[in-house]
C-alpha cells in the first residue's frame, strides 16, 4: 500500500511537517509572547511597548515586531504626522492567540507550583 503524501505547512517560504511546529515558530522568540500579551490589552505605540517589556532592547523589539507583522499577527499603522506616530495592534489572527496565551499563563503558574512542591518534597526526603 502506498503511503499518502505528507501534509506540509508553509510560512514565509519555510515548510513545517506539523501544524504545532508552525504555530510555535510564529511566537518563538524571546520577546514575542511579551509583545502579544501587551497587545492583547489594546493598541500600543512603540515607546509604550519598549517601556512595558522589561529588558528588551530597541533592536530586538523592532525585529520581533517586524517578524510578527510578517506572520500576520501584528498590524503596524503609521500616521502621517510630525513627529512620526506608529501604533501596533493585533490582527484578528493575532487576537486568536488570546486563549492560547491565557492557557500558557495558567499552565506556567501550575507548573511553577508543581515544580516547587516537587523540589520541596525531594529536598525533605518525602
N, C-alpha and C positions, 0 to 999 in steps of 0.2 A: 504494500500500500504506500502510495506517495504521501510524503509529509506536506501539508499545506504551507504556502509561503508565510513566513512570519510577518506580523504587522510591525511596521516601524513608525515611530512618531518623530516628526520633524519640528525643529525650532531654529530659526536663523541659520539654516543650512546644515545643522548638526542632527544626526539621527540618534534616536533613543529606542532601545528594544522594548522598553517598558514605560507605560504612562506615568508611573510613580517616579522613575528616574527623570523624566522630562519635567514633571511638576517640581521636584526638589531642585533641579538645576535652575529653575526660574527664580527661586528665592534663596538659593545657596549664595553665600557671600556674607562676610562679617556683619554688614550693616543693613542688609535688605529687609530683614524682618523688623528691625527697629524703624526703618523708614515706613514700611507698610503699617505698622502699629500707629505711628504718628498720623499717617494719612487716613486711617480708619476713623479718626476723630474729626476729619474735615480737611479742607484746603489749607495748605501751608505755604508760606514763602520760604525761599531757600534759607534765609537767615534764621527763621523760626526752627527749621529742621536742624540746622547746624547747632543752634543753642540747646535744643531739646535732646539731641542724641549725644550724650556724654562720650568724649573720646574720639569722635570721628573727625578726620581732618578734611580740608577742602577738596583735595584730590580724590579721596575715596568716596566722599558724599556725591560729588559730581559724577564720578564714574558709575557708581551703583544706581544713581537716579537715571542716568542715560541707559543703562542695561535694562532697568525696569520699564523704561519708556519704550525701548526697542521690543520688549516682550509683550507690550500692550497692557501692562499692569498699571502704569502711571501715565497721566496726561500732563504735559507741560504747557502752560499758557503764558505767552509773553505779551505784555501790554505796551502799546506804543507811547510811553511817557518818559520824561526825564526827571529824575534818574530812572533807569530801567526797572520795571516791576515784573517779576516772574512768579507764578504760583504753580504749585504741584497739587494734583488730586488723583485719587484712584479712578480708574475707568470702571465700567460695570464689571468687567472681567476681574479687575483688582479687588473690587468690593466683595466678590465671591470668595475671596480668601478669608473674610471675616470669621466664619465658623471654624475654618482650619486653624487660624491664629488663636481663637478662643480655646479650641481643643488642645493645642500645643501648650498654651499657658496653663491650663488645668492639669495636663499631663505632667508638665515640668514641676508644678507645685507638689503633686502626688509623688513623683519620682524623688524629689528632694526629701520629702517627709519619709518615704520608704527607705531611701538610702541612708538617711540619718539614723533612723530606728535600727536598721540592719547593722550599721557600723557600731552603734552603741551596744547592741546585744552581743556582737562579736568581741568587742573590747572587754566586756564584762563576763565573757565565757558562758553566756546563756544559751 
